[in-house]
Amino acid sequence: MKRFLSTKDVAEFLSVNEKMVYALVSDKGLPATKVTGKWLFPKHLVEQWVEANTVNFPDASSRLPPYTGLLIIAGSNDLLLDKTISLFNSRHREHLAVFGNLGSVGGIRALKRGLCHVASSHLLQENGNEYNFDFASRELNRMPAVINFCRREQGLMIHQSNPFQIRDIRDMGARGLRMINRPLSTGTRHLFDRELKKAGINGEKIKGYHREMHRHMDVGLEILAGRADAAPGIRPVAEVLGLDFIPIRWERFDLLIAKEKFFEQGVQLFQSLLQESEFISMAQSMGGYDVQLSGKMVFPEDPSEG
């Protein structure tokens, strides 16, 4: 099967003449690349472009205005995502990326309501293997495109003194232990509650279980200040603050993009950062991140990966 189409191939696929193909590249964002003076078109991106430009989809209306330079990302909080947004804003001065910290569930719901271009999410499914697909399919009228942002290590952040000698999730039931938590809308809380249930621990009985912080860094700072002994969180925060860290699992942290917004200029520019050396260096400098899949499409599955 051909991975790249010529101008003639695309014209036949779209039932237009070749001159119209050039106009679609210029005016409508038809994905293309020029190699040795000739246009080539990645077949899977042409198919996605056609789907993204489909009209009369049920409930496909969006509150977002036509893209004029403002890229809105909402959902799960992450240190590398914050740095990447800053990189985007410094690199592309004619654009502005902003972030709404709503948690993974909140991000998907914002995407459903047409309030953002991209939702960041890391919700572990019941099968314990996949992420985000079940939640997105339940919340949204149709599945978005899903691009991997990174993989990152989830676990327990522990004060260095570790007075309760915490070694794994089962020790969170120790008498007198003080914790701090993440909101119910977050993937971190979702995983933590799942792990407590597996360990047979009633979270309601842990002091501080209902005390919530909306950012990973704020949780870490509470531990660093001695106001909590342990909390669910990510290794990058523990590394930055010099906290001990007990790993639970590596997770997939994804970007969910409404298909009608996938080829917006800002969305494409943001995605392009995920395979650049500066992005990779930022991830490696913090620890707890794996960027081997960053920028790869995980839904729909990229046929070039098959």
C-alpha positions in Angstrom: 0.0 0.0 0.0 1.4 3.4 -1.0 2.3 5.6 2.0 2.7 8.7 -0.1 0.5 10.0 -2.9 1.4 12.2 -5.9 -0.5 15.3 -6.9 -2.3 13.1 -9.6 -3.1 10.5 -7.0 -4.7 13.0 -4.7 -6.6 14.6 -7.5 -8.1 11.2 -8.4 -8.8 10.5 -4.7 -10.7 13.8 -4.2 -12.2 13.8 -7.8 -10.8 17.2 -8.6 -8.2 18.5 -11.1 -4.6 18.8 -10.2 -4.7 22.6 -10.1 -7.4 22.4 -7.3 -5.0 20.2 -5.3 -2.5 23.0 -5.2 -5.3 25.4 -4.1 -6.3 23.0 -1.3 -2.7 22.9 0.0 -2.6 26.7 0.0 -6.1 27.6 1.2 -7.4 24.6 3.1 -4.3 23.1 4.8 -4.2 19.9 2.8 -1.2 18.1 4.4 1.7 18.0 1.9 5.5 18.0 1.7 7.8 19.1 -1.1 10.7 16.7 -1.9 13.1 17.3 -4.9 10.7 19.9 -6.2 7.6 17.7 -6.2 4.6 17.6 -3.8 4.1 14.4 -1.9 1.0 13.7 0.3 1.1 11.2 3.3 -1.9 9.0 2.5 -3.1 8.6 6.1 -2.9 12.4 6.7 -5.0 13.1 3.5 -7.6 10.7 4.8 -7.6 12.4 8.2 -7.9 15.8 6.5 -11.0 14.6 4.6 -12.6 13.3 7.8 -11.7 16.5 9.7 -13.4 18.6 7.0 -16.6 16.5 7.0 -19.7 18.7 7.5 -23.1 17.9 9.0 -21.6 15.6 11.7 -24.1 15.2 14.5 -23.4 17.7 17.3 -20.1 18.7 15.8 -20.6 22.4 16.4 -17.9 24.2 18.4 -17.9 27.2 20.6 -14.3 27.9 19.5 -14.1 30.7 17.0 -12.0 30.2 13.8 -8.3 29.9 14.7 -6.6 33.3 14.8 -3.5 32.4 16.9 -5.0 31.4 20.3 -4.3 27.8 21.1 -6.3 26.5 24.1 -5.2 23.4 26.0 -7.1 22.1 29.0 -6.9 19.0 31.2 -4.2 17.4 33.3 -1.4 19.3 34.9 2.2 18.4 34.0 5.7 20.0 34.4 6.9 19.1 30.9 3.6 20.3 29.4 4.1 23.7 31.1 7.6 23.9 29.7 6.4 23.0 26.2 3.7 25.6 26.3 6.4 28.2 27.2 8.6 26.9 24.4 5.7 27.3 22.0 5.0 30.8 23.1 8.7 31.8 22.8 9.1 30.1 19.4 5.9 31.3 17.8 5.4 34.9 18.8 2.4 35.4 16.5 0.5 32.6 18.4 -0.4 32.2 22.1 -0.9 28.9 23.9 -2.9 28.9 27.2 -3.6 26.1 29.6 -6.7 25.4 31.8 -5.9 23.1 34.7 -9.1 21.1 34.9 -7.8 17.5 35.4 -8.0 14.8 32.9 -11.8 14.4 33.2 -12.3 18.2 33.0 -10.1 18.4 29.9 -12.2 15.8 28.0 -15.4 17.6 29.1 -14.0 20.9 27.9 -13.2 19.3 24.6 -16.8 18.0 24.4 -18.2 21.5 25.0 -15.9 23.1 22.4 -14.0 25.1 24.9 -10.5 24.0 23.9 -8.5 22.7 21.0 -6.5 20.1 22.9 -7.3 18.0 26.1 -4.4 16.5 28.1 -5.3 13.3 29.8 -3.9 10.1 31.4 -6.9 8.1 32.6 -6.1 4.4 33.1 -8.8 2.1 31.8 -10.4 -0.8 33.7 -8.2 -3.3 31.8 -5.2 -1.7 33.4 -3.4 -1.4 30.0 -4.9 1.3 27.8 -5.5 5.0 28.5 -8.2 7.5 27.7 -10.1 5.7 24.9 -13.0 4.5 27.0 -13.4 7.8 28.8 -13.3 9.8 25.5 -15.8 7.4 23.8 -18.2 7.8 26.7 -18.0 11.6 26.9 -17.6 12.6 23.3 -19.9 12.2 20.3 -17.1 10.9 18.2 -13.5 9.8 19.1 -10.9 12.6 18.8 -7.4 12.1 17.4 -5.1 11.0 20.2 -1.4 12.0 20.1 1.0 10.8 22.7 2.7 13.7 24.6 4.9 11.5 26.8 5.1 8.6 29.2 5.8 9.5 32.8 6.3 7.7 36.1 3.5 7.8 38.7 3.9 6.8 42.3 4.1 8.1 45.9 6.1 11.2 46.8 7.6 10.9 50.3 9.3 13.3 52.7 13.0 12.4 52.8 12.8 11.7 56.5 10.1 9.0 55.8 9.1 8.6 59.4 6.5 5.9 58.6 9.0 3.9 56.6 6.7 3.8 53.6 7.8 1.2 51.0 4.7 0.7 48.9 1.0 1.6 48.7 0.1 -0.8 51.5 2.0 1.4 54.0 -0.4 4.3 53.3 -2.7 2.8 56.0 -0.2 3.5 58.8 -1.8 5.1 61.9 -1.0 8.8 62.1 0.2 9.2 58.6 -0.7 12.6 57.0 -1.3 12.8 53.2 -2.4 15.3 50.7 -4.4 14.4 47.6 -5.3 15.4 44.0 -8.9 16.2 42.9 -11.3 13.5 41.8 -11.1 14.8 38.2 -7.5 13.9 37.9 -5.8 10.8 36.4 -3.5 10.7 39.4 -6.4 10.5 41.9 -8.0 7.9 39.7 -4.9 5.7 39.8 -4.3 6.3 43.5 -7.8 5.2 44.5 -7.5 2.2 42.3 -4.2 1.2 44.0 -5.7 1.8 47.5 -8.6 -0.5 46.6 -6.3 -3.2 45.4 -4.4 -3.0 48.7 -7.6 -3.2 50.7 -7.1 0.3 52.2 -10.1 2.7 52.9 -8.8 6.1 51.8 -11.4 7.8 53.9 -9.5 6.8 57.0 -6.2 8.4 55.9 -5.7 11.8 57.5 -5.7 14.4 54.7 -7.3 12.2 52.1 -9.9 14.9 51.3 -7.3 17.7 51.3 -6.7 18.4 47.6 -4.2 20.4 45.6 -4.7 21.2 41.9 -1.1 21.0 40.8 1.5 18.3 41.2 4.0 20.9 42.3 1.7 22.2 45.1 1.4 18.7 46.4 5.1 18.3 46.5 5.7 21.6 48.2 3.3 20.5 51.0 5.4 17.4 51.6 8.6 19.4 51.4 7.3 21.9 54.0 6.5 19.0 56.4 2.7 19.5 56.3 2.2 16.0 54.8 4.2 12.7 54.9 3.2 11.3 51.5 1.0 11.9 48.4 0.3 10.5 45.0 2.3 12.2 42.3 4.9 12.0 39.5 8.6 11.4 39.7 9.6 14.7 37.9 8.2 16.7 40.8 9.9 14.5 43.4 13.2 15.0 41.4 12.9 18.8 41.3 12.1 19.1 45.0 14.5 16.4 46.3 11.7 14.2 47.7 11.8 10.4 47.9 9.7 8.6 45.3 8.1 5.1 45.3 7.1 4.1 41.8 3.8 2.6 41.0 3.7 2.5 37.2 4.6 4.2 34.0 1.6 5.8 32.3 0.7 7.2 28.9 0.0 10.9 28.9 -1.9 11.9 25.8 -3.2 14.9 23.9 -6.8 14.5 22.6 -7.7 16.7 19.7 -11.1 17.3 18.1 -10.8 16.1 14.5 -12.3 19.2 13.1 -9.5 21.2 14.9 -6.6 18.8 14.1 -5.2 20.7 11.2 -5.5 24.1 12.8 -2.1 25.9 12.5 -1.5 26.2 16.2 -2.3 22.6 16.9 0.1 21.4 14.1 2.8 23.8 15.4 2.5 22.5 18.9 2.6 18.9 17.8 5.8 19.6 15.8 7.6 20.6 19.0 7.2 17.1 20.4 10.0 15.6 18.2 12.4 18.4 18.5 15.7 18.1 20.3 14.8 21.0 22.7 11.7 19.2 23.9 13.6 15.9 24.3 16.4 17.7 26.3 13.8 19.3 28.6 12.3 15.9 29.3 15.6 14.3 30.0 16.8 17.0 32.3 13.9 16.4 34.7 13.8 12.6 35.0 10.7 10.5 35.2 9.7 11.1 31.5 10.0 8.8 28.4 9.5 10.6 25.1 10.0 7.8 22.7 6.3 7.9 21.7 6.0 11.7 21.8 4.2 13.1 18.8 3.0 9.7 17.6 -0.6 9.2 16.8 -2.1 6.4 19.0 -5.7 6.9 17.7 -6.6 6.4 14.9 -3.7 4.0 14.7 -1.0 5.3 12.3 -1.0 2.9 9.3 2.7 3.6 8.8 3.4 2.0 12.2 1.7 -1.3 11.3 
